[in-house]
Each structure stands twice: as C-alpha cells, then as structure tokens.
C-alpha cells in the first residue's frame, strides 16, 4: 500500500504533467501552432482609431452647430400639459 507521501508525489507529478501538456502544443516545444493573444486585439484597435479619426475629421471640417440666436426647440406653446390624475 502506498503511503500518503507517495500519493502526494504521484498527484503532484500528474498535475505538473497535465499542465505541461496544455502549455506545450507539441513534444518538440515548437510554438508555431499556438495562437497569439494580441492577434484579435490589434485589428479592433485599428478599426476603432480609424472610426474616431473619421468622426473627428468630419466634426472639424463641417461642424453643424446651430447659429447664434436660433433654437431647434419649438416655442409655439409655452404651456406644459400633464395627464389627468397626476400631480407634480
């Protein structure tokens, strides 16, 4: 019968071996087939920067702020109406 120390050593060995098999894709240690972590981040970052640059350029070259003294809010009625049965 194996002692507790032998069982612990066997467990530790199995755990390290399993972890090593996930970290190394092939027995030769080549990382050719391993995915690169930033391969999906760079394209998204580039697209985001380009979109921000386009919106910034459009805002700089053709601003569409209203002219001074004009308002886009309709001022035909200054009275606020509320549904019946409601209070402030």
N, CA, C and O atoms as a GROMACS GRO file, in nm:
protein
  352
    1UNK      N    1   0.085  -0.118   0.000
    1UNK     CA    2   0.000   0.000   0.000
    1UNK      C    3   0.089   0.123   0.000
    1UNK      O    4   0.190   0.128   0.071
    2UNK      N    5   0.050   0.223  -0.081
    2UNK     CA    6   0.129   0.346  -0.094
    2UNK      C    7   0.104   0.436   0.026
    2UNK      O    8  -0.007   0.447   0.077
    3UNK      N    9   0.209   0.500   0.069
    3UNK     CA   10   0.196   0.593   0.182
    3UNK      C   11   0.136   0.724   0.132
    3UNK      O   12   0.123   0.746   0.012
    4UNK      N   13   0.099   0.808   0.224
    4UNK     CA   14   0.041   0.937   0.187
    4UNK      C   15   0.142   1.023   0.113
    4UNK      O   16   0.106   1.102   0.025
    5UNK      N   17   0.268   1.008   0.149
    5UNK     CA   18   0.374   1.084   0.081
    5UNK      C   19   0.385   1.039  -0.065
    5UNK      O   20   0.402   1.123  -0.154
    6UNK      N   21   0.376   0.910  -0.091
    6UNK     CA   22   0.381   0.858  -0.228
    6UNK      C   23   0.259   0.906  -0.309
    6UNK      O   24   0.272   0.941  -0.427
    7UNK      N   25   0.142   0.908  -0.246
    7UNK     CA   26   0.022   0.956  -0.314
    7UNK      C   27   0.033   1.104  -0.348
    7UNK      O   28  -0.009   1.148  -0.455
    8UNK      N   29   0.090   1.182  -0.256
    8UNK     CA   30   0.109   1.323  -0.282
    8UNK      C   31   0.207   1.345  -0.396
    8UNK      O   32   0.184   1.430  -0.482
    9UNK      N   33   0.315   1.271  -0.398
    9UNK     CA   34   0.412   1.282  -0.507
    9UNK      C   35   0.351   1.244  -0.641
    9UNK      O   36   0.377   1.308  -0.743
   10UNK      N   37   0.269   1.140  -0.643
   10UNK     CA   38   0.204   1.096  -0.766
   10UNK      C   39   0.105   1.203  -0.815
   10UNK      O   40   0.097   1.232  -0.934
   11UNK      N   41   0.031   1.260  -0.722
   11UNK     CA   42  -0.065   1.364  -0.757
   11UNK      C   43   0.007   1.486  -0.813
   11UNK      O   44  -0.034   1.542  -0.915
   12UNK      N   45   0.114   1.528  -0.746
   12UNK     CA   46   0.190   1.644  -0.792
   12UNK      C   47   0.250   1.620  -0.930
   12UNK      O   48   0.248   1.709  -1.014
   13UNK      N   49   0.303   1.500  -0.953
   13UNK     CA   50   0.360   1.468  -1.083
   13UNK      C   51   0.253   1.472  -1.192
   13UNK      O   52   0.276   1.527  -1.299
   14UNK      N   53   0.137   1.413  -1.165
   14UNK     CA   54   0.029   1.410  -1.263
   14UNK      C   55  -0.022   1.551  -1.293
   14UNK      O   56  -0.052   1.584  -1.408
   15UNK      N   57  -0.030   1.633  -1.190
   15UNK     CA   58  -0.077   1.770  -1.209
   15UNK      C   59   0.022   1.850  -1.295
   15UNK      O   60  -0.020   1.924  -1.385
   16UNK      N   61   0.150   1.836  -1.267
   16UNK     CA   62   0.251   1.908  -1.346
   16UNK      C   63   0.255   1.857  -1.491
   16UNK      O   64   0.273   1.935  -1.584
   17UNK      N   65   0.239   1.728  -1.508
   17UNK     CA   66   0.242   1.672  -1.643
   17UNK      C   67   0.122   1.721  -1.725
   17UNK      O   68   0.136   1.755  -1.842
   18UNK      N   69   0.005   1.725  -1.662
   18UNK     CA   70  -0.114   1.774  -1.731
   18UNK      C   71  -0.099   1.922  -1.768
   18UNK      O   72  -0.133   1.962  -1.879
   19UNK      N   73  -0.049   2.001  -1.675
   19UNK     CA   74  -0.028   2.142  -1.702
   19UNK      C   75   0.073   2.162  -1.814
   19UNK      O   76   0.054   2.248  -1.901
   20UNK      N   77   0.180   2.086  -1.814
   20UNK     CA   78   0.282   2.098  -1.918
   20UNK      C   79   0.226   2.059  -2.055
   20UNK      O   80   0.266   2.117  -2.157
   21UNK      N   81   0.135   1.963  -2.060
   21UNK     CA   82   0.079   1.922  -2.189
   21UNK      C   83  -0.008   2.032  -2.248
   21UNK      O   84  -0.017   2.043  -2.370
   22UNK      N   85  -0.072   2.113  -2.164
   22UNK     CA   86  -0.152   2.224  -2.215
   22UNK      C   87  -0.066   2.342  -2.256
   22UNK      O   88  -0.101   2.415  -2.348
   23UNK      N   89   0.046   2.362  -2.190
   23UNK     CA   90   0.131   2.477  -2.220
   23UNK      C   91   0.218   2.455  -2.342
   23UNK      O   92   0.251   2.551  -2.411
   24UNK      N   93   0.255   2.331  -2.370
   24UNK     CA   94   0.337   2.300  -2.488
   24UNK      C   95   0.251   2.230  -2.591
   24UNK      O   96   0.204   2.119  -2.566
   25UNK      N   97   0.229   2.291  -2.707
   25UNK     CA   98   0.142   2.230  -2.807
   25UNK      C   99   0.198   2.105  -2.871
   25UNK      O  100   0.122   2.020  -2.917
   26UNK      N  101   0.331   2.090  -2.874
   26UNK     CA  102   0.389   1.972  -2.935
   26UNK      C  103   0.508   1.926  -2.851
   26UNK      O  104   0.563   2.005  -2.774
   27UNK      N  105   0.549   1.799  -2.864
   27UNK     CA  106   0.660   1.749  -2.784
   27UNK      C  107   0.792   1.820  -2.811
   27UNK      O  108   0.879   1.824  -2.724
   28UNK      N  109   0.809   1.874  -2.931
   28UNK     CA  110   0.935   1.942  -2.962
   28UNK      C  111   0.943   2.081  -2.900
   28UNK      O  112   1.049   2.143  -2.902
   29UNK      N  113   0.833   2.131  -2.844
   29UNK     CA  114   0.833   2.262  -2.782
   29UNK      C  115   0.810   2.376  -2.879
   29UNK      O  116   0.822   2.493  -2.841
   30UNK      N  117   0.777   2.345  -3.003
   30UNK     CA  118   0.752   2.448  -3.103
   30UNK      C  119   0.623   2.521  -3.071
   30UNK      O  120   0.523   2.458  -3.035
   31UNK      N  121   0.624   2.652  -3.084
   31UNK     CA  122   0.504   2.731  -3.059
   31UNK      C  123   0.441   2.780  -3.189
   31UNK      O  124   0.368   2.879  -3.190
   32UNK      N  125   0.470   2.711  -3.297
   32UNK     CA  126   0.420   2.753  -3.427
   32UNK      C  127   0.268   2.748  -3.434
   32UNK      O  128   0.206   2.836  -3.495
   33UNK      N  129   0.206   2.648  -3.374
   33UNK     CA  130   0.062   2.634  -3.381
   33UNK      C  131  -0.012   2.706  -3.270
   33UNK      O  132  -0.135   2.710  -3.272
   34UNK      N  133   0.059   2.762  -3.173
   34UNK     CA  134  -0.007   2.829  -3.061
   34UNK      C  135  -0.063   2.964  -3.106
   34UNK      O  136   0.004   3.037  -3.179
   35UNK      N  137  -0.184   2.998  -3.062
   35UNK     CA  138  -0.242   3.127  -3.101
   35UNK      C  139  -0.173   3.242  -3.028
   35UNK      O  140  -0.128   3.227  -2.914
   36UNK      N  141  -0.164   3.355  -3.095
   36UNK     CA  142  -0.105   3.473  -3.034
   36UNK      C  143  -0.215   3.552  -2.964
   36UNK      O  144  -0.320   3.575  -3.024
   37UNK      N  145  -0.195   3.593  -2.841
   37UNK     CA  146  -0.304   3.658  -2.766
   37UNK      C  147  -0.348   3.792  -2.822
   37UNK      O  148  -0.465   3.827  -2.808
   38UNK      N  149  -0.260   3.868  -2.884
   38UNK     CA  150  -0.298   4.001  -2.932
   38UNK      C  151  -0.341   4.001  -3.078
   38UNK      O  152  -0.363   4.108  -3.135
   39UNK      N  153  -0.354   3.885  -3.140
   39UNK     CA  154  -0.389   3.881  -3.282
   39UNK      C  155  -0.530   3.933  -3.308
   39UNK      O  156  -0.557   3.982  -3.418
   40UNK      N  157  -0.620   3.924  -3.211
   40UNK     CA  158  -0.755   3.974  -3.230
   40UNK      C  159  -0.771   4.116  -3.177
   40UNK      O  160  -0.867   4.184  -3.213
   41UNK      N  161  -0.681   4.162  -3.093
   41UNK     CA  162  -0.694   4.294  -3.033
   41UNK      C  163  -0.649   4.404  -3.130
   41UNK      O  164  -0.713   4.509  -3.138
   42UNK      N  165  -0.542   4.380  -3.203
   42UNK     CA  166  -0.488   4.483  -3.292
   42UNK      C  167  -0.585   4.526  -3.402
   42UNK      O  168  -0.602   4.646  -3.422
   43UNK      N  169  -0.650   4.435  -3.473
   43UNK     CA  170  -0.744   4.481  -3.576
   43UNK      C  171  -0.858   4.565  -3.518
   43UNK      O  172  -0.899   4.664  -3.578
   44UNK      N  173  -0.911   4.525  -3.403
   44UNK     CA  174  -1.018   4.602  -3.340
   44UNK      C  175  -0.972   4.740  -3.298
   44UNK      O  176  -1.047   4.837  -3.311
   45UNK      N  177  -0.850   4.750  -3.247
   45UNK     CA  178  -0.795   4.879  -3.208
   45UNK      C  179  -0.776   4.970  -3.329
   45UNK      O  180  -0.807   5.089  -3.324
   46UNK      N  181  -0.725   4.914  -3.437
   46UNK     CA  182  -0.704   4.992  -3.559
   46UNK      C  183  -0.838   5.042  -3.614
   46UNK      O  184  -0.849   5.158  -3.653
   47UNK      N  185  -0.938   4.957  -3.617
   47UNK     CA  186  -1.070   4.998  -3.666
   47UNK      C  187  -1.127   5.108  -3.578
   47UNK      O  188  -1.183   5.205  -3.629
   48UNK      N  189  -1.114   5.095  -3.447
   48UNK     CA  190  -1.163   5.198  -3.355
   48UNK      C  191  -1.095   5.332  -3.376
   48UNK      O  192  -1.162   5.436  -3.375
   49UNK      N  193  -0.965   5.331  -3.394
   49UNK     CA  194  -0.891   5.455  -3.416
   49UNK      C  195  -0.932   5.519  -3.548
   49UNK      O  196  -0.948   5.641  -3.555
   50UNK      N  197  -0.949   5.439  -3.651
   50UNK     CA  198  -0.991   5.493  -3.782
   50UNK      C  199  -1.130   5.555  -3.772
   50UNK      O  200  -1.154   5.663  -3.827
   51UNK      N  201  -1.222   5.489  -3.704
   51UNK     CA  202  -1.358   5.542  -3.690
   51UNK      C  203  -1.355   5.674  -3.614
   51UNK      O  204  -1.422   5.770  -3.653
   52UNK      N  205  -1.278   5.680  -3.504
   52UNK     CA  206  -1.268   5.805  -3.429
   52UNK      C  207  -1.205   5.915  -3.513
   52UNK      O  208  -1.248   6.030  -3.505
   53UNK      N  209  -1.104   5.883  -3.592
   53UNK     CA  210  -1.040   5.982  -3.677
   53UNK      C  211  -1.137   6.036  -3.781
   53UNK      O  212  -1.138   6.156  -3.809
   54UNK      N  213  -1.219   5.949  -3.839
   54UNK     CA  214  -1.316   5.993  -3.941
   54UNK      C  215  -1.420   6.086  -3.878
   54UNK      O  216  -1.449   6.192  -3.933
   55UNK      N  217  -1.474   6.049  -3.763
   55UNK     CA  218  -1.572   6.136  -3.698
   55UNK      C  219  -1.509   6.268  -3.654
   55UNK      O  220  -1.573   6.373  -3.664
   56UNK      N  221  -1.384   6.263  -3.607
   56UNK     CA  222  -1.316   6.387  -3.570
   56UNK      C  223  -1.294   6.478  -3.689
   56UNK      O  224  -1.312   6.599  -3.679
   57UNK      N  225  -1.254   6.420  -3.803
   57UNK     CA  226  -1.232   6.500  -3.923
   57UNK      C  227  -1.363   6.560  -3.973
   57UNK      O  228  -1.366   6.677  -4.012
   58UNK      N  229  -1.469   6.484  -3.972
   58UNK     CA  230  -1.600   6.536  -4.016
   58UNK      C  231  -1.643   6.649  -3.923
   58UNK      O  232  -1.697   6.750  -3.969
   59UNK      N  233  -1.621   6.634  -3.794
   59UNK     CA  234  -1.658   6.740  -3.700
   59UNK      C  235  -1.574   6.865  -3.716
   59UNK      O  236  -1.625   6.975  -3.695
   60UNK      N  237  -1.449   6.851  -3.752
   60UNK     CA  238  -1.363   6.968  -3.771
   60UNK      C  239  -1.395   7.043  -3.899
   60UNK      O  240  -1.397   7.166  -3.900
   61UNK      N  241  -1.420   6.971  -4.007
   61UNK     CA  242  -1.438   7.034  -4.136
   61UNK      C  243  -1.581   7.076  -4.168
   61UNK      O  244  -1.602   7.163  -4.252
   62UNK      N  245  -1.677   7.017  -4.103
   62UNK     CA  246  -1.816   7.057  -4.129
   62UNK      C  247  -1.898   7.053  -4.000
   62UNK      O  248  -1.984   6.967  -3.983
   63UNK      N  249  -1.871   7.145  -3.911
   63UNK     CA  250  -1.950   7.147  -3.787
   63UNK      C  251  -2.094   7.187  -3.816
   63UNK      O  252  -2.120   7.269  -3.904
   64UNK      N  253  -2.186   7.130  -3.744
   64UNK     CA  254  -2.329   7.157  -3.771
   64UNK      C  255  -2.398   7.215  -3.648
   64UNK      O  256  -2.514   7.185  -3.623
   65UNK      N  257  -2.329   7.296  -3.573
   65UNK     CA  258  -2.391   7.361  -3.457
   65UNK      C  259  -2.487   7.468  -3.506
   65UNK      O  260  -2.463   7.530  -3.610
   66UNK      N  261  -2.596   7.492  -3.433
   66UNK     CA  262  -2.690   7.595  -3.476
   66UNK      C  263  -2.627   7.734  -3.465
   66UNK      O  264  -2.539   7.757  -3.382
   67UNK      N  265  -2.673   7.825  -3.549
   67UNK     CA  266  -2.622   7.962  -3.545
   67UNK      C  267  -2.669   8.031  -3.419
   67UNK      O  268  -2.767   7.990  -3.357
   68UNK      N  269  -2.600   8.135  -3.380
   68UNK     CA  270  -2.633   8.208  -3.258
   68UNK      C  271  -2.772   8.271  -3.270
   68UNK      O  272  -2.806   8.327  -3.375
   69UNK      N  273  -2.850   8.262  -3.168
   69UNK     CA  274  -2.983   8.322  -3.167
   69UNK      C  275  -3.092   8.232  -3.220
   69UNK      O  276  -3.210   8.267  -3.208
   70UNK      N  277  -3.059   8.121  -3.276
   70UNK     CA  278  -3.162   8.030  -3.327
   70UNK      C  279  -3.174   7.911  -3.232
   70UNK      O  280  -3.080   7.874  -3.162
   71UNK      N  281  -3.291   7.855  -3.231
   71UNK     CA  282  -3.316   7.741  -3.144
   71UNK      C  283  -3.388   7.634  -3.224
   71UNK      O  284  -3.471   7.664  -3.310
   72UNK      N  285  -3.357   7.510  -3.197
   72UNK     CA  286  -3.423   7.400  -3.266
   72UNK      C  287  -3.549   7.354  -3.192
   72UNK      O  288  -3.625   7.271  -3.243
   73UNK      N  289  -3.571   7.408  -3.074
   73UNK     CA  290  -3.687   7.370  -2.994
   73UNK      C  291  -3.805   7.455  -3.037
   73UNK      O  292  -3.794   7.576  -3.053
   74UNK      N  293  -3.917   7.390  -3.055
   74UNK     CA  294  -4.037   7.462  -3.096
   74UNK      C  295  -4.089   7.544  -2.978
   74UNK      O  296  -4.105   7.492  -2.868
   75UNK      N  297  -4.114   7.672  -3.001
   75UNK     CA  298  -4.163   7.760  -2.895
   75UNK      C  299  -4.307   7.802  -2.920
   75UNK      O  300  -4.349   7.908  -2.873
   76UNK      N  301  -4.383   7.722  -2.992
   76UNK     CA  302  -4.521   7.760  -3.024
   76UNK      C  303  -4.610   7.755  -2.900
   76UNK      O  304  -4.708   7.829  -2.893
   77UNK      N  305  -4.579   7.669  -2.804
   77UNK     CA  306  -4.662   7.659  -2.685
   77UNK      C  307  -4.570   7.657  -2.563
   77UNK      O  308  -4.479   7.575  -2.554
   78UNK      N  309  -4.595   7.748  -2.471
   78UNK     CA  310  -4.513   7.752  -2.350
   78UNK      C  311  -4.581   7.682  -2.234
   78UNK      O  312  -4.525   7.675  -2.124
   79UNK      N  313  -4.700   7.628  -2.257
   79UNK     CA  314  -4.774   7.562  -2.152
   79UNK      C  315  -4.743   7.413  -2.149
   79UNK      O  316  -4.743   7.347  -2.253
   80UNK      N  317  -4.716   7.361  -2.030
   80UNK     CA  318  -4.688   7.219  -2.013
   80UNK      C  319  -4.815   7.149  -1.975
   80UNK      O  320  -4.884   7.192  -1.883
   81UNK      N  321  -4.847   7.042  -2.044
   81UNK     CA  322  -4.969   6.968  -2.013
   81UNK      C  323  -4.933   6.835  -1.950
   81UNK      O  324  -4.834   6.772  -1.988
   82UNK      N  325  -5.012   6.793  -1.854
   82UNK     CA  326  -4.992   6.666  -1.786
   82UNK      C  327  -5.121   6.584  -1.797
   82UNK      O  328  -5.230   6.640  -1.807
   83UNK      N  329  -5.108   6.453  -1.797
   83UNK     CA  330  -5.229   6.370  -1.798
   83UNK      C  331  -5.311   6.393  -1.671
   83UNK      O  332  -5.257   6.429  -1.566
   84UNK      N  333  -5.441   6.372  -1.682
   84UNK     CA  334  -5.529   6.393  -1.567
   84UNK      C  335  -5.499   6.288  -1.460
   84UNK      O  336  -5.466   6.174  -1.490
   85UNK      N  337  -5.511   6.330  -1.336
   85UNK     CA  338  -5.491   6.240  -1.224
   85UNK      C  339  -5.347   6.233  -1.177
   85UNK      O  340  -5.318   6.159  -1.083
   86UNK      N  341  -5.259   6.306  -1.239
   86UNK     CA  342  -5.119   6.306  -1.193
   86UNK      C  343  -5.089   6.438  -1.128
   86UNK      O  344  -5.146   6.542  -1.164
   87UNK      N  345  -5.002   6.435  -1.034
   87UNK     CA  346  -4.963   6.558  -0.966
   87UNK      C  347  -4.814   6.579  -0.980
   87UNK      O  348  -4.742   6.491  -1.027
   88UNK      N  349  -4.768   6.694  -0.939
   88UNK     CA  350  -4.627   6.728  -0.951
   88UNK      C  351  -4.551   6.646  -0.858
   88UNK      O  352  -4.428   6.657  -0.851
   0.00000   0.00000   0.00000
